[in-house]
Amino acid sequence: MAQVKETINILVNILQLNGFSKCKPEYFRLAKFDNNETVEQFWNMLFEMTLFLQYGQSSTSPYYTHRECSKDVKVRLTKRSLQDMGYLSPQFSSLPADMTYGSRELLLAFAWVLTTQRVMDHIVEVSSSPLEKCFPSSTGAQKSRDRRMPDHLSVCKRLQRHQLLNGKLHLTLKHMFALHRESCRLQHKVHTCTEGVSVTPVLPHLRPGEVYLLQHPQHLNTANARSF
C-alpha cells in the first residue's frame, strides 16, 4: 500500500510539473470509492491529458486556449477523444455532462489513457530537449536526423538515459564555467600589467588581443587584412 501511495504522489507531481491542473493524491482513493467530490477534477485531468496527447505542451498551442471551456464542452470533447482512442465503455459514455457523478468510471478511463496512450513516454519526449526547439539545426542533413530515442525503450530506460545525459551536461557546464573564470583571471592580469599603456583614449590599459599582437607582430598584417 505504501508503494501505491508513493507511486501516485510521483504521478501527481509529474503531471503538475508538465502543466496539468493541481490534483491531490487523496483524490485517487476517493475516486476508487466513487466519491462525487472528485468528479470535476478527474474530468479536468482527462480533458487536459487528451489535449496534451494531441497538441503537446507548447504555449502557442490550443492546449492552453481550450482549458477554459465550459463543463459540457469538456465532457463532450473528452468523450469524443477517448472514443477515437478506442475506449468504448458504455458506462463512461453515459456519464452526465454536468460532472455530478461517476468518479470511479473516470478513474478507470484515466488509468486506461495513461497506460495505453503512453502518456509518460510523451511527457519524457516533450521534456527531454527544450533547447532543440530554441536552436534548430542549420543544415538539412541535421534537420532530417531523428534525435529522438527509439520507441522500444521503456520509460525507465528513457529516464536512465536522460540522467546520463544530464550528468554529462552538468560536467560540461562545470568545465565551461572553469574556463570562463580562467579567461576572466587572465584578462584581469593583462589589464593590471598594462595599466597606463593604451592605444585608444577610451581604455587605460591594453586588451589581450593588443598584447598578443605586440608579442607576435608578424600577425599584424593578417589582422589588418581581416579587418578590411
C-alpha positions as MATLAB code, in Angstrom:
seq = 'MAQVKETINILVNILQLNGFSKCKPEYFRLAKFDNNETVEQFWNMLFEMTLFLQYGQSSTSPYYTHRECSKDVKVRLTKRSLQDMGYLSPQFSSLPADMTYGSRELLLAFAWVLTTQRVMDHIVEVSSSPLEKCFPSSTGAQKSRDRRMPDHLSVCKRLQRHQLLNGKLHLTLKHMFALHRESCRLQHKVHTCTEGVSVTPVLPHLRPGEVYLLQHPQHLNTANARSF';
ca = [
       0.000    0.000    0.000;
       2.866    2.367    0.782;
       4.323    1.787   -2.685;
       0.967    2.613   -4.272;
       0.745    5.902   -2.369;
       4.312    6.790   -3.297;
       3.655    5.997   -6.958;
       0.519    8.152   -7.001;
       2.420   11.018   -5.359;
       5.103   10.818   -8.033;
       2.484   10.677  -10.784;
       0.686   13.752   -9.436;
       3.954   15.692   -9.177;
       4.942   14.779  -12.743;
       1.580   15.860  -14.113;
       1.669   19.178  -12.273;
       5.230   19.888  -13.423;
       4.063   19.413  -17.006;
       1.206   21.885  -16.854;
      -1.714   19.788  -15.646;
      -4.156   21.094  -13.058;
      -3.345   20.592   -9.402;
      -4.517   17.276   -8.046;
      -4.199   15.725   -4.612;
      -3.192   12.051   -4.305;
      -6.176   11.644   -1.985;
      -8.476   12.136   -4.990;
      -7.454    8.738   -6.360;
      -8.518    6.982   -3.159;
     -11.822    8.867   -3.115;
     -12.471    8.043   -6.767;
     -11.856    4.375   -6.014;
     -14.897    4.502   -3.719;
     -16.902    6.513   -6.274;
     -16.850    9.730   -4.262;
     -18.530   12.529   -6.208;
     -16.217   15.208   -4.802;
     -13.504   14.229   -7.280;
     -15.623   14.048  -10.442;
     -14.832   17.511  -11.770;
     -11.125   17.115  -11.021;
     -10.876   13.864  -12.980;
     -12.828   15.312  -15.897;
     -10.349   18.197  -15.987;
      -7.356   15.854  -15.874;
      -8.793   13.646  -18.621;
      -9.572   16.690  -20.741;
      -6.079   18.106  -20.283;
      -4.494   14.734  -20.953;
      -6.298   14.346  -24.282;
      -5.232   17.861  -25.277;
      -1.679   17.107  -24.187;
      -1.566   13.983  -26.334;
      -2.925   15.916  -29.292;
      -1.082   19.233  -29.061;
       1.800   18.817  -26.650;
       2.782   21.475  -24.139;
       3.686   24.405  -26.383;
       2.353   27.704  -25.026;
       1.212   28.633  -28.546;
      -0.910   25.519  -28.983;
      -4.623   25.110  -28.258;
      -3.577   23.094  -25.196;
      -3.744   26.318  -23.181;
      -6.507   28.177  -25.022;
      -9.003   25.286  -24.715;
      -8.606   24.705  -20.984;
     -11.183   27.345  -20.027;
     -14.091   25.579  -21.732;
     -17.436   25.019  -20.039;
     -18.208   21.725  -18.326;
     -20.412   20.316  -21.059;
     -17.855   21.186  -23.751;
     -15.078   19.500  -21.774;
     -17.165   16.370  -21.272;
     -18.203   16.192  -24.905;
     -14.683   16.714  -26.261;
     -13.187   14.248  -23.782;
     -15.697   11.527  -24.631;
     -15.087   12.023  -28.339;
     -11.305   11.900  -27.876;
     -11.446    8.692  -25.840;
     -13.753    7.079  -28.389;
     -11.247    7.951  -31.110;
      -8.549    6.308  -28.997;
     -10.625    3.127  -28.734;
     -12.139    3.469  -25.267;
     -15.736    2.322  -25.858;
     -17.047    1.875  -22.321;
     -20.863    2.353  -22.228;
     -20.690    3.399  -18.578;
     -18.212    6.140  -19.393;
     -20.141    7.321  -22.447;
     -23.328    7.653  -20.390;
     -21.812    9.923  -17.732;
     -23.653   13.256  -17.407;
     -22.269   16.485  -18.840;
     -22.731   18.393  -15.573;
     -19.953   16.418  -13.819;
     -22.156   15.329  -10.917;
     -21.133   11.679  -10.518;
     -19.036    8.873  -11.982;
     -15.624    9.298  -10.354;
     -14.886    5.549  -10.451;
     -15.564    5.358  -14.183;
     -13.400    8.433  -14.668;
     -10.604    6.810  -12.667;
     -10.771    3.734  -14.904;
     -10.737    5.910  -18.024;
      -7.799    7.898  -16.636;
      -5.825    4.705  -15.981;
      -6.662    3.393  -19.460;
      -5.439    6.552  -21.190;
      -2.341    6.734  -19.003;
      -1.242    3.193  -19.874;
      -2.440    2.593  -23.432;
      -1.595    6.001  -24.882;
       1.926    6.090  -23.400;
       1.365    9.394  -21.643;
       4.580    9.120  -19.639;
       6.552    8.497  -22.834;
       5.073   11.670  -24.317;
       5.949   13.633  -21.187;
       9.536   12.372  -21.294;
       9.749   13.198  -25.004;
       8.400   16.726  -24.540;
      10.618   17.425  -21.537;
      13.796   15.840  -22.899;
      15.218   18.597  -25.122;
      13.772   22.093  -24.717;
      16.884   23.617  -26.341;
      16.273   21.756  -29.597;
      13.154   23.862  -30.214;
      15.007   27.107  -29.435;
      18.074   26.293  -31.539;
      17.029   24.353  -34.639;
      19.649   22.600  -36.744;
      21.157   24.679  -39.536;
      21.778   22.054  -42.205;
      19.256   19.909  -43.996;
      21.068   16.723  -43.030;
      20.904   17.639  -39.368;
      17.254   18.581  -39.656;
      16.365   15.249  -41.169;
      18.209   13.338  -38.487;
      15.842   11.994  -35.860;
      17.343   12.586  -32.431;
      14.504   11.019  -30.536;
      15.017    7.873  -28.528;
      13.956    4.560  -30.043;
      10.306    3.805  -29.394;
      11.089    0.368  -27.992;
      12.829    1.821  -24.929;
      10.791    1.701  -21.744;
      10.130    4.759  -19.614;
      12.724    3.573  -17.075;
      15.358    3.214  -19.798;
      14.494    6.649  -21.161;
      14.807    8.224  -17.724;
      18.123    6.459  -17.129;
      19.400    7.789  -20.430;
      18.233   11.294  -19.539;
      20.025   11.031  -16.208;
      23.210   10.035  -18.025;
      22.895   12.921  -20.479;
      22.104   15.310  -17.646;
      25.260   14.214  -15.838;
      27.359   14.781  -18.956;
      25.762   18.180  -19.463;
      26.448   19.116  -15.843;
      30.141   18.199  -16.169;
      30.436   20.097  -19.452;
      28.881   23.212  -17.935;
      31.246   22.998  -14.964;
      34.191   22.752  -17.369;
      32.943   25.726  -19.386;
      32.476   27.753  -16.205;
      36.023   26.925  -15.102;
      37.358   28.022  -18.498;
      35.379   31.249  -18.281;
      36.777   32.014  -14.820;
      40.310   31.331  -16.053;
      39.732   33.631  -19.030;
      38.498   36.405  -16.725;
      41.509   35.921  -14.446;
      43.954   36.202  -17.354;
      42.182   39.245  -18.782;
      42.352   40.941  -15.393;
      46.063   40.143  -15.219;
      46.628   41.696  -18.664;
      44.659   44.815  -17.706;
      46.602   45.184  -14.449;
      50.031   44.678  -16.009;
      49.370   47.145  -18.847;
      47.807   49.854  -16.679;
      48.754   53.275  -18.104;
      49.536   51.926  -21.584;
      46.818   52.168  -24.187;
      46.339   52.556  -27.918;
      42.888   54.107  -27.537;
      41.767   57.034  -25.360;
      38.801   55.041  -24.104;
      40.666   52.357  -22.153;
      43.500   52.960  -19.649;
      45.102   49.618  -20.449;
      45.795   47.213  -23.288;
      43.422   44.493  -24.319;
      44.526   40.838  -24.581;
      44.358   40.950  -28.387;
      46.616   44.009  -28.488;
      49.139   42.356  -26.181;
      49.122   39.292  -28.415;
      49.876   41.428  -31.496;
      52.714   43.154  -29.649;
      54.202   39.749  -28.888;
      53.585   38.482  -32.437;
      53.923   41.461  -34.806;
      54.076   39.121  -37.796;
      50.345   38.562  -37.344;
      49.563   42.276  -37.514;
      49.284   42.385  -41.303;
      46.962   39.386  -41.265;
      44.762   41.028  -38.646;
      44.598   44.275  -40.640;
      43.674   42.369  -43.794;
      40.824   40.632  -41.987;
      39.521   43.928  -40.596;
      39.178   45.283  -44.124;
];
